[in-house]
Amino acid sequence: RKGLTNQQALVLAAGPGDYDAEGDFVPMDPDLKPGTWVLHRAFSRKPGFDDHTFLLHADDVVAILSVEP
């Protein structure tokens, strides 16, 4: 964890997408997948399944830092 900030996270899982205000389905960014490092908004973490995981909404992802091949 050396060099990481509290706003960096490793994606463990990602959903298929979400619906917009008009009710149209918007698929998840294909680069937002397990193994990807992301930068997220401060204070956007929701408690997860244990003390080491948390949930984020895709709208809270500010940048995709790296994608595993």
Buried (B, 14 or more C-beta within 10 A) or exposed (E): EEEEEEBBBEBEEBEEEEEEEEEEEEEEEEEBBEEBBBBBEEEBBEEEEEEEEBEBEBEBBEEBEEBEE
